[in-house]
Amino acid sequence: MSATITPVDPPQPAPAPASRGRASARRLLLPAAAGLAGVLLFVSFPPRPLWWLAVPAFALLGWALRGRRLRVGLGLGMLAGLGFMLPLLVWTGEEVGPGPWLALAFAESLFVALACTGIAAVSRLPGWPVWAAAVWIAGEAARARVPFGGFPWGKIAFGQADGLFLPLAAVGGTPVLGFAVALCGFGLYECVRQGLAYRRTRQVPRTAVAVALGALLVPLAGALVARPLVDDTAESGTATVAAIQGNVPRLGLDFNAQRRAVLDNHAARTEELARDVAAGREPRPDFVLWPENSSDLDPYRNDDARRVIDDAVDAIGVPTVVGAVVTPETGPLRNTLIEWEPGRGPVDTYDKRHVQPFGEYIPMRSFVRLFNSDVDRVRRDFGPGDEVGVFDLAGTPVGLVTCYEAAFDDAARDTVTHGAQLISVPSNNATFGRSEMTYQQLAMSRVRAVEHSRTVVVPVTSGVSAVIMPDGRVVRETAMFTPDALVAEVPLRSSLTPATRLGVLPEVALLLLAAGALGAVAAGAVRRRRAANAVGPDGQAGSAESAEPAAGSGSA
């Protein structure tokens, strides 16, 4: 009986260390690219004048996401979001430590991750850069509204105050401006991709080339065409405005003394301006603007605070807008701007409509306290107002957008549609020290100036205060943490830009584009699944594994 000998394959040599290293490097390349794209988006934001980095950031993001499976797109998107949001929002931990900063950055990154999942899904559709840019804007729209009223900080538009694309803000607001930047970036990547394909095969479809070039060039051309909408000429005369920056005292004072010192600083700087006007060193302003929280002592309940404000306003002799914390007997606090007339006192008020969650009020207080006891530093919640703020200051309709509200599209737009010829954005950034927060917020006001073609004046307790022309230029600016007064003659304008007239319609149109593209991907996936499960000629049901991959479900 003979034995059967089975031949044995010789052992295969183990992969060389260099091959293993290259494979590992390839696996890390996509995550590194996604994270780098997020970092580039952060670096494109103020105070750096590197707005153009947003375009290669989106090109790199497009390379990382195109053709990936949805779960891969989600993971890569999370890396991009963290690369963007962690450094952008680091100022939120200035006083309360890293916990709230990390939680907020993670939450905002989730929205970026979901948007990137959608981009991966639509990335195999014809004309994908258009749909991908629309999906990005859909993600921004979502995080500007939920949860707790939304947090629009980090909209791509807010990094473009110095950029070539800025005139598009006057066309369709921040959604159109952000869409153009994302589209140009995705178009840049598609141009490179088609160029490499031509280099390999010496032929590419003309339609694909046209789409790539269109995505790259149409946003640039659109910005140039929109340039005439950016205008700083006076349509309704001029006004001389003064913005007071009283500064805050040094650390070490107790809370009540701090509040009184802030009020005294603003009153003193206003009275100093009155002396400069009387001496001819400064022109007489038509009205004066104080910052948010310039009187944290309620002047309706504190006679001493009221007397200090009365004296300062009577000294300058013109209407003055005072930022105060109003403390009614019952109900929530109010972050209020008060129109204060010399010799008459308070004559009108505006209550901030977008109050800041976890800053001015604490949602789910008992639950959040389990993670951070700092929530109890906000002992009494602020409540939102419900009326648009426009004060008639010496005959000039001035729209009021308090600090955090500058990030919300409706806040500035509502004042202009209610007749404002100039916008004031009184702010209090002292809590955030010398961080980039104040420059990020100043850039928002510059975008709003172009969006609505209005002069924007930004009085801030500790800086940076500024006077911004309707074309987005900063013509007067203070240093941080120094008392100052900015006096400038500025143009008043009454015409409405397309962005102001159209309101939310451009954003709705982009959301419909995104929804249509995602719907097409979902419908295609359903059709393929049904085809895969259909009964074939041999009477056997088809296997789902044999189905053509759904759009956006390519391997990583």
Steps between C-alpha positions, in 0.01 A plus 500: 500500500666816388466835666382801307736787530338846475734766374548786742546855374827645609461763774454852372747754614368752750434846362802717515496765774501772233182355342326485837602858566360619168172318567472660844577840353224455242251409773590813694492731198123550488457576871799735488356678196160542664654637819725733303201630304336597829816670626528697175140619545591624848813675375292677233306684775593833661714643640708346220437651152527154342142474372618329179608190694134401520511409129783242522343379825183404315706356214682275748173408667351412161794270427457327835123452468432432134378147440531390864252281684264691723651377825846596373367843408358534850834418661700724269247777553541473875874540463451803276252647746733456796792646304280805431295546817749414774736791427222732380303477826784472753401840641179349644713341773673824597320533835335162556772254404531249218182297567246733337743578216551133417128424528404787269771421247395134496132591454576739215731242341209255490319737265811520281523120504138461391552754221808310384299177501257668265788625284633145472150385401457752216861485384432252218215697348566696181588857594588389853683823605170690482312247710788463745518877561123510553523216753769692691267801523220271617728395785565864589127575489430214741757599759387864479159388630538196727538423780397783733452746215823404323860616498600648159860576604742370237281556195741505209368844400636650823855420392465700177489860625828576318431272207425521131165326550365757748273688252289184474375574852296782344349253252376228734647549844724258685351187334589614148841627609584173675361295209725685255813431706419130540407466132825663389699264722322188378538631145873541553530136601285386207718697258810328639327161482394548139845629413663188643248281319586668170868454570445126541253435216532804274122529503235619743132578438443859399205522737719403793756765405226762467359412842844519662588833341153639573520406866839668528436814295130584541537600869794723411313657209190541717700690761633736234154554352360573848767763571275797404263402782772599748461875544583741781350819360255691718141460380327665798764743615760433766513472877780560744508213745706436812576151633617484862738232625528553874709187566471271802696521826778265589422169662472495876187709555196326642202455269297804612805726489586368155155590368517849645854550369393404145215753512729770640755433226245554223353805664847649551604438139176660377559807718858519370363496146262784596800706612683423175194611302475823700870567438464436127726194506217271382191568288169499682330162449133471408468205737715278721510121522607313814575125501294210624519467881648846541265524798450162664329695777131538414447878462126456555560355847832658596475876549878540518550331162226712348664818630838401350343438160294821517812706572695345212217537248427857608871581463519380140154645428385246237296178501702208636437127480589328828539124540349388830395190690137552603389304807120484533344382825391176338583312184827486309763769480518717187807595299370841403612794290351827625462819299595773746414862417675795667267664749238224457664171589387165355254531210520164317638148547604195300532158662751261343308238302768231459628428850800273531442146634737401780611862520188709563271211586558135591292239317450174692671655803467201735644262240786727392595557865602134519788578265593858586411696812577827320141503375403650837708807423193594294266523801204648313430440134461773240189491285471601132321805370247474219518835321742629236720781630514825304555827690442845354817677613494870410303416184715199398338155510763278665459122500611310811670160489640403838834314498426126445207593274741608226549131417130455412382599154160626608623737771668760277261446209192571712634839609563604141157388378359704791669813367847510655748718309790403728561192717654491847644177643571578869704218651673383816802276433688563823433145623704359212820693568736555210379199306406496133131519588477878468657490150272219389200702613629818337524310170131407532411869524709573190310235307168643627605847381540374142202266520261788578704796369498680833760664719555278805631645826634255759544643853664239728572524872865398466557492122529467219253782427472609138324709239429299185395655171227345281771347279644307797805723557597576859571874512541541878610239750612486863760290673393236750466574872544874476244780545424684179236684301456469124338797327428479128272647237340207321264460203136415553337272245138404440506274190466124543744246359373184329607308812280719720202476264528126449544414866509122554413412139862443381560268794175315430603457134834350606325270747273380221806432282654297780178313569450425131851359465471288813158383385644397163770298676244329724270425206789351304595280793142373527484422128826307512391303804175406330683399185741287703212321668298450182443140379740413220445274194613195699220558748740593782483829682791728434752561772539840656876453481480501121336840490691796367622715790273788583620849422721616777565148629837438337775347703736707702 
